[in-house]
Amino acid sequence: MVNPTLLSNPMRWHLALRGQNITLNERAVGIVFFAGLTALCAQVTVLTSMTPVPFTLQTFAVLATGVYLRRNDAFVSGTLYLMVGALGAPVFSSGGDMLFEGGALIASGGYLIAFPFASAIVAEGLDRSYKAGIADIPAQLICWTFAMLPVYAFGTLWLAEAYGVDMAQAYAWGTEPFLLWDFGKIIVMCIITAKVWGYAPHHD
């Protein structure tokens, strides 16, 4: 069972949700919570004239899922989010409630299906730090660096297919405008997880 002292401080949730004593029910709560957080952050949307893809806080929630949950739990949380949306819940950007339209993924579907993989990649670096009892900075840096690659790759490929444009145009719409936006979020979160958080087990 999770130590209540750890749950009282969000900066120590990563210890609670990765602990050896966490129950299956408690893991399920974490999975559902972060799926809900992703849905909530997806509603914070800014559209611009330079791209049909909106700026959202969704990727922040995707990365945070990997920060707090174990690798497998992070993947399951992202998959749960997709399943709920596919069943018609308004959990996608701007209240979108479809993952498929006309028998095909929606235009942003490439990004969406990559989210569980991004969360799991981030979680792998944090899992290694937890197991080591200290920040495994090389592992974290590698995982942070590679976390967004499947999102950009799948997202851009499907954007090109959905809009019938070449890869250069899809990149200009779906990747280039978001590089600094996502990089900024990654830098902030990486500094916190590598330099601020502790990983030694707490028994208080």
C-alpha positions as CSV (number, residue, x, y, z in Angstrom):
1,M,0.0,0.0,0.0
2,V,1.2,3.5,-0.8
3,N,2.7,5.6,2.0
4,P,0.1,8.4,2.6
5,T,3.1,10.8,3.3
6,L,4.3,10.4,-0.2
7,L,0.9,11.1,-1.7
8,S,0.6,14.3,0.2
9,N,3.4,15.9,-1.9
10,P,3.1,15.8,-5.7
11,M,6.9,16.1,-6.0
12,R,7.1,12.6,-4.4
13,W,4.3,10.9,-6.3
14,H,6.9,9.4,-8.6
15,L,8.1,7.4,-5.6
16,A,4.7,6.4,-4.4
17,L,3.5,5.3,-7.9
18,R,6.7,3.3,-8.5
19,G,7.0,1.7,-5.1
20,Q,7.2,-2.0,-4.5
21,N,4.2,-1.9,-2.1
22,I,1.7,-0.2,-4.4
23,T,-1.4,-2.3,-4.9
24,L,-3.1,-3.1,-8.2
25,N,-6.0,-0.8,-7.3
26,E,-3.6,2.1,-6.6
27,R,-1.9,1.5,-9.9
28,A,-5.3,1.6,-11.6
29,V,-6.1,5.0,-9.9
30,G,-2.8,6.4,-11.2
31,I,-3.5,5.1,-14.7
32,V,-7.0,6.6,-14.8
33,F,-5.9,9.9,-13.2
34,F,-3.2,10.6,-15.9
35,A,-5.6,9.5,-18.7
36,G,-8.0,12.1,-17.3
37,L,-5.2,14.7,-17.0
38,T,-4.3,14.1,-20.7
39,A,-8.0,14.7,-21.6
40,L,-8.1,17.9,-19.6
41,C,-4.9,19.3,-21.0
42,A,-6.1,18.5,-24.5
43,Q,-8.9,21.1,-24.0
44,V,-6.3,23.9,-23.6
45,T,-6.0,24.7,-27.4
46,V,-4.6,27.5,-29.4
47,L,-5.1,27.6,-33.2
48,T,-2.8,29.6,-35.4
49,S,-2.7,30.5,-39.1
50,M,0.6,28.8,-39.8
51,T,-0.6,25.2,-39.1
52,P,-3.9,23.3,-39.0
53,V,-2.5,21.4,-36.0
54,P,-3.4,23.3,-32.7
55,F,-1.0,24.0,-29.9
56,T,-2.2,22.2,-26.8
57,L,-1.0,21.2,-23.3
58,Q,-1.7,17.6,-24.3
59,T,2.0,16.7,-24.7
60,F,2.7,18.1,-21.3
61,A,0.3,15.6,-19.8
62,V,1.7,12.8,-22.0
63,L,5.2,13.5,-20.6
64,A,3.9,13.9,-17.1
65,T,2.3,10.5,-17.4
66,G,5.8,9.0,-18.0
67,V,7.3,11.1,-15.2
68,Y,5.0,9.7,-12.5
69,L,4.0,6.2,-13.7
70,R,5.9,3.0,-14.3
71,R,6.7,2.3,-17.9
72,N,3.9,-0.2,-18.4
73,D,1.4,1.8,-16.4
74,A,2.3,4.9,-18.5
75,F,1.7,3.0,-21.7
76,V,-1.7,1.6,-20.4
77,S,-2.8,5.1,-19.3
78,G,-2.1,6.5,-22.8
79,T,-3.9,3.6,-24.4
80,L,-6.9,4.1,-22.1
81,Y,-7.1,7.7,-23.1
82,L,-7.2,6.6,-26.8
83,M,-9.8,3.9,-26.1
84,V,-12.1,6.3,-24.3
85,G,-11.9,8.8,-27.2
86,A,-12.4,6.1,-29.8
87,L,-15.6,5.1,-27.9
88,G,-17.0,8.7,-28.4
89,A,-16.0,10.6,-25.2
90,P,-15.0,14.2,-25.9
91,V,-11.4,13.8,-24.7
92,F,-9.4,15.0,-27.7
93,S,-8.4,18.5,-28.7
94,S,-11.3,21.1,-28.4
95,G,-13.7,18.4,-27.2
96,G,-13.1,16.1,-30.2
97,D,-14.9,12.7,-29.7
98,M,-13.6,10.7,-32.7
99,L,-10.4,8.8,-33.3
100,F,-11.6,7.5,-36.6
101,E,-13.7,9.2,-39.3
102,G,-14.8,7.5,-42.5
103,G,-12.9,4.4,-41.6
104,A,-9.6,6.2,-41.2
105,L,-7.7,7.9,-38.4
106,I,-8.5,11.6,-38.0
107,A,-5.8,13.9,-39.2
108,S,-4.2,14.2,-35.8
109,G,-4.5,10.5,-35.2
110,G,-0.8,9.8,-35.9
111,Y,0.1,12.0,-33.0
112,L,-2.5,10.5,-30.7
113,I,-1.5,6.8,-31.3
114,A,2.1,7.7,-30.6
115,F,1.3,9.2,-27.1
116,P,1.4,5.9,-25.2
117,F,4.9,5.2,-26.6
118,A,6.2,8.7,-25.7
119,S,4.9,8.2,-22.1
120,A,6.5,4.8,-21.8
121,I,9.9,6.1,-23.1
122,V,10.0,8.8,-20.5
123,A,8.9,6.4,-17.8
124,E,11.8,4.1,-18.7
125,G,14.3,6.7,-17.7
126,L,12.6,7.5,-14.5
127,D,12.2,3.8,-13.7
128,R,16.0,3.4,-14.0
129,S,16.5,6.3,-11.6
130,Y,14.1,4.8,-9.1
131,K,15.9,1.5,-9.3
132,A,19.3,3.1,-8.9
133,G,18.1,5.2,-5.9
134,I,19.6,8.4,-7.6
135,A,19.0,10.3,-10.8
136,D,20.3,8.2,-13.6
137,I,21.0,11.3,-15.7
138,P,22.3,9.5,-18.9
139,A,19.2,7.3,-19.0
140,Q,16.9,10.2,-18.4
141,L,18.6,12.3,-21.1
142,I,18.3,9.5,-23.6
143,C,14.7,8.9,-22.8
144,W,13.7,12.6,-22.9
145,T,15.5,13.0,-26.2
146,F,13.8,10.1,-27.9
147,A,10.3,10.5,-26.3
148,M,8.9,12.8,-28.8
149,L,10.4,11.1,-31.9
150,P,7.5,8.6,-32.4
151,V,5.0,11.5,-31.9
152,Y,6.7,13.6,-34.7
153,A,7.2,10.6,-36.9
154,F,3.8,9.1,-36.8
155,G,2.1,12.4,-36.6
156,T,3.8,13.9,-39.6
157,L,3.4,10.8,-41.7
158,W,-0.3,10.6,-41.1
159,L,-0.8,14.3,-41.5
160,A,0.7,14.1,-45.0
161,E,-1.6,11.2,-45.8
162,A,-4.7,12.8,-44.3
163,Y,-4.2,16.1,-46.1
164,G,-2.7,14.7,-49.3
165,V,0.4,16.8,-49.1
166,D,4.1,15.9,-49.3
167,M,6.3,15.3,-46.3
168,A,7.9,18.7,-46.5
169,Q,4.5,20.4,-46.1
170,A,3.5,18.0,-43.4
171,Y,6.7,18.7,-41.5
172,A,6.1,22.5,-41.9
173,W,2.7,22.1,-40.5
174,G,3.0,19.3,-37.9
175,T,6.5,19.3,-36.6
176,E,8.5,22.5,-37.2
177,P,6.2,24.9,-35.3
178,F,6.1,22.6,-32.2
179,L,9.8,21.9,-31.8
180,L,10.6,24.9,-29.5
181,W,7.2,24.5,-27.7
182,D,7.8,20.9,-26.9
183,F,11.6,21.4,-26.3
184,G,10.8,24.0,-23.6
185,K,8.5,21.6,-21.8
186,I,11.0,18.8,-21.9
187,I,13.8,21.0,-20.6
188,V,11.8,22.2,-17.6
189,M,10.6,18.7,-16.7
190,C,14.0,17.2,-17.3
191,I,15.7,19.7,-14.9
192,I,13.1,18.9,-12.2
193,T,13.3,15.1,-12.5
194,A,17.1,15.0,-12.8
195,K,18.1,17.8,-10.5
196,V,15.3,18.5,-8.0
197,W,13.7,15.1,-7.3
198,G,15.1,12.5,-5.1
199,Y,14.9,8.7,-5.8
200,A,16.0,7.1,-2.5
201,P,13.1,5.3,-0.9
202,H,11.4,7.2,1.9
203,H,10.1,5.5,5.0
204,D,8.5,8.4,6.9
